[in-house]
Amino acid sequence: MLKALLLLFALAAQSLLAFGFQNPIKSTDGSDPFMVYHDGYYYLTSTTWSNIKITRATTIAGLKTASPKTVWTDSTSSRCCNLWAPEIHWQAAEGSWYIYYSAGSSGTFDNQRTHVLKGSSGSIWDSSWSYAGRIAIPNRDVWAIDSTVLVIGSTRYLVYSSWDGPNQCLYISKMNSATTIGNTVKISTPTYSWEKVGANVNEGPAAIYHGGRTWIVFSASNCAGTGYTLGRLELTGSDPLNPGSWTKYANPIFVSANGSYQPGHNGFFLSPSGSQIWNVYHANSVTPGTCDGKRRTMVQQVNWNSDGTPNLGSPRPLSDNIPEPV
């Protein structure tokens, strides 16, 4: 009898994994999503504007109904408001989880900066979070959003978006610690037509690694309107701090399809086995799109082209049953 029950349980689990989930994972306040898999759980964050929330579940499908936990609110005037794009990163040198996010003051977007929270334990869910500081850029301490962590060998880099005149560009700095960085250099300026729809924008950088190669996938054009899409840079030189080490591909890698419009501001996460890379991104249900909480969180697997480059495909139809990561 026990063996029969265990067999039924195993078959039910296999059926659940095979059926998987349908997009969207989050239908409101699903903008700027980021995910990480750790110790048997997926952790999801996204822009909720006034606080930072984390949702966890053992499956992607489970994230759709799990209750989020609010882990941070802030009344300090310089960082009280416009909380955007939180990302959860493990920093091995400090032995702690950190959350990197953008925030500023009330009534304006002009004062956005990168701020950092530190977790109290090795558990994302059980941690209490404390304010670890604002990342001050030594040679260019100005408006800075969408920070992410890039790791090359044993060296960490902060990649983020900042204005340079009429252009919102990508910059990189070497990290001296989880909360301090060195001087910054610009590695990408909007130059192609698909990067300049509605506004000249490169933002939302996300690192992806495969086969000894490194890319930064980024969002291009204005998040409102019809142009928002994903492009990519590849590290083709030896020094990430040398702008000449980065090569931009001439065409976008991920565009509107199947009723998901203006897909962008993505992140990448590993499957439980570590053998698959998955893409989490947001998209609008209408076009022209908006830059608000109506954007939805979507998830699908990354594949690879014969030349070793990432193939993100197209946004999958909402009717697709997507198998769970393995």
N, C-alpha and C positions, 0 to 999 in steps of 0.2 A: 504493500500500500504506500509506504513512504517513498519507494523508488518511483512509483507511478506519479505521485504528487510532485516529486522533484523533476521528473520528465516533463510534466505539464507546465511547471513553472519555467523550465528552460525553454520550452517551445513558445510560451507566451512572451518571454523576454526577447527571443529571436524575432518573433512577429512584430513586437513593438519597435525594435531596431530597424526592421525592414520597412515598416510603414513610415516610421520617422515622424516628420512634421511638415506643416505647410507654412509658408510665409504669409503675412509678416509675423515676426516674433513679438514685436511691440507696435501697437497701432497709433498710440499718441505719445508725445514726448520721446520719440524714438530717434531723434537727431544725433549725429556725431557718436555712433555707438562704438564701444570697445569691449572685447571679450578676452578672458583668459581661462584656461582649464587648469585646475590645481586640486590635488588630493580628492579626486572623484567628483568634483563639481565644476560646472561652468559658472563663471561670474560675468555679469553684464552690467555695464554702466552706459549712460547716455546723457545728453543735455536735458536737464529739467529746469534750467533757468535760475531757480532760487535756492537750490540745495544740491547735494550729491547723494545719489541713491545707488545701492548695489542690489541686484537680484541674483539669486543662485538657484541652481537645480542640477540634478544628476543627468538630465537629458536636455537637448535643445527644446523639445516639445514642452518639457516641464517649465521652461522659462516663461512660457506664455501665460501661465496661471499662477506662478509663484508670487508671493508678496514681497515687494522691494523693501529694503531696510534703508532708512535715512541715516547716513553716517556723518554728514557734515552740514551745518548751517553757520553763517557768520554775520555778525552785526557790525564788524569793523568797517568804517565808511569806505576805505580805499579798496576793499575786496568783498563788499557785502552782496554784490549784485552781478547779474549777467554771468552766472556760473555756467561755463561752456566746456564741452569736450573732455570730461575726466577720463584718464587712463590709469590703469593699475599696473605697476611694474615692480618686479622683485629686483632689489639691488643687493647682489651677493656681497659686495665689499662692506656694506653696512649691516647685512644680515636682516633686512627688513623689507616689508612691502611699502611702497610709496604710491600716492595718487598725485598725478600732475594734471592741473586744470587751469582754465583761463577765468579770470574774474576782474571786476572793476567796481566803479562807483555808480550810484543810482542816477538814472536820467540821462546817461550818455554811454556810448560804446567807445569813447575816445581814450579811456583810461585802462583798457584791458592789459593785463600782465599775466605772466605765468606764476602760479603759486603751487606749493607742495604740501601734502599731508603725509605724516608718517604713521604706519600701523604699529600697534603695541606688541604684536606677536607674529609667529609664522603662519597663523591662520587669518585669511582675509576676512572671513565672516565673524570670527570671535574678537578681532582686533577692535580696540578703541583707537580713534584717529585724532592726532594732535597736529596743530599747525606747525610745519617745519620751516617755513619761510617763503619769501618771494625770490625767484631767480633773477638776480640783477646781472645784466649783461655789461661787462666792463667797458667795452668800447662803443656800445650802442644801446643804452638802457632806455628803450622806447617801447611803444605798443608791440606786444608779442602774444600770439595765441597758438593754440593747437600743438603744443609741445609734445614730442614723442621721444623715446629713447632708442638709439641705434647702437648696436654692439658690433665692433669689428675686432676679432681676437679678444684680448683682455681689456680693450679700451672702449669706454662709453662716450657717446656723443648725444647732445641734445639737438634735435631738428625741430624747427618751428616756422611760423609764418609772421611776416612783419611788412609794413608799408615802406616803400622807397619811392617817394614822389607819388606818381599816379599808379604805381604798380605794387600789388601785394605779392611778395616774393618769399622764397624759402631760404632759410639761413641755417648754419650749423656751427656748433661750438663743442669743443672737448669738455667733458664733464670732469671736474676735479673731485667732486663728491656727489652725493645724491641731490644736493641743493645748491651747488656752486659750479660755475662754468668759466672757461677762459674766453678770450676774445672771439668774436663771431665773424663769419664770412658768408657772403651770399652765394648760393649754388644754383639758383634757378629764378629766372625772370620770365613772366608771360611774354611769349614772342609769337606763337602760332595763333591762328584765327580762333581755334577751339578753346584757347586759354583766355580769350578776350571778349566773350559774349556777355554783354551787360556791364562788365567791369573786368579789369586786367587782374586776374587772381590766380595765385598758386597757394594752396592752404591744405590743411588736414594731412600732413605727411604720415606714411605708414611704412615701416620697414618689412621686407620679405627676403628670406635667404634660401638658396637652393643650389646644390651642386657646386658649392664654393663661390657662388656669385651673390651679389647684394644689389637689391633695388630699393628705391623709395617710390612708392605709389602715392600720388597726390591728387587733390581735387582742383579743378580748373574752372574758371569763369564765375560769374555771380551765382550765388546759391538761389536767388530768385530768378524767375524767367525760364528760359528753355535750354540754357547752355551748360549747366553743371554736369561735369563728367570726370572720369579718372584718367590721368596720364601717368607717366613713369620716367624716372631717372635710373641709370645704372652706374654703379661704381666701376669704372673701367680703368682708373688709375690706382696708384698705391696709397695716396694720401687723401683721406676724406675731407681734410681742411683746405685742399687745393681745388678751387672751382673747376679747373681743367680736368680733374679726375672724374667728373660726373658727365655722363652723356644722356641727353634727353631724346626720347623717341619722338618721331615726327607726328605720330598719330595717337589718338586716345586709345585706352585699353578697355574701357567699359562705358557703354552709352545706354540711353533709354531703350527699353524693349518690353513687350508683354505686359503693358499697363503699369510698369514701374518707370517713372519719369525722373530725370535729373539725378541719377544714382551718384552718390559721392560720400565723402568723409568716412572712409572705411578704416578697418583694422584687420589684422590677421591673427589667427590663433591656431594652436596645434590641437589635433584630435587626441583622445585618451592614450592611444598607442604611440603618439608622436610621429606617426608615419604619414599623416595627411595634414595639409594646411587648408584652413577654411577662411573665407572672406565674410566679414560682417560689415554692412553698409546701410546707409539710409536712402530712401527714395520717396518721391512724391507720388500720390495716387492720381494727380491731375497735372496738366501742363497748360499754360506756364505754371511753374511751381512757386513755392514760398519758402522763406527761411524761418519757419516757426515750428511749433510743436505738432503740426499735422504730418510731419515726415515720419515714415515708418521704418522700423528696424528689420532688416532682411539678412538671411544667412545662406551661403552656398559654398560648395567646395571649389578650391583652386585646382586646375589641371596644368599640364606642362606641354609646351610645344616641342617639336623634334629638335629645335635649336637650343633647348634648355631654358627658354624664356617662359615666364608665367602666362597662363591662359585663363583669364577670369571669365571667359564666355560672355553671356548676356544675362541680365536679370531673369530668373526663371519664372514661368507663369505661376500665379498664385494657386492654381489648381494642382500643381505638382506635389506629389508626396515624395519628400526628400528623405532618404535613409539617414539615420543618425550617424555622426562620425564614429569611426572605429579606431 
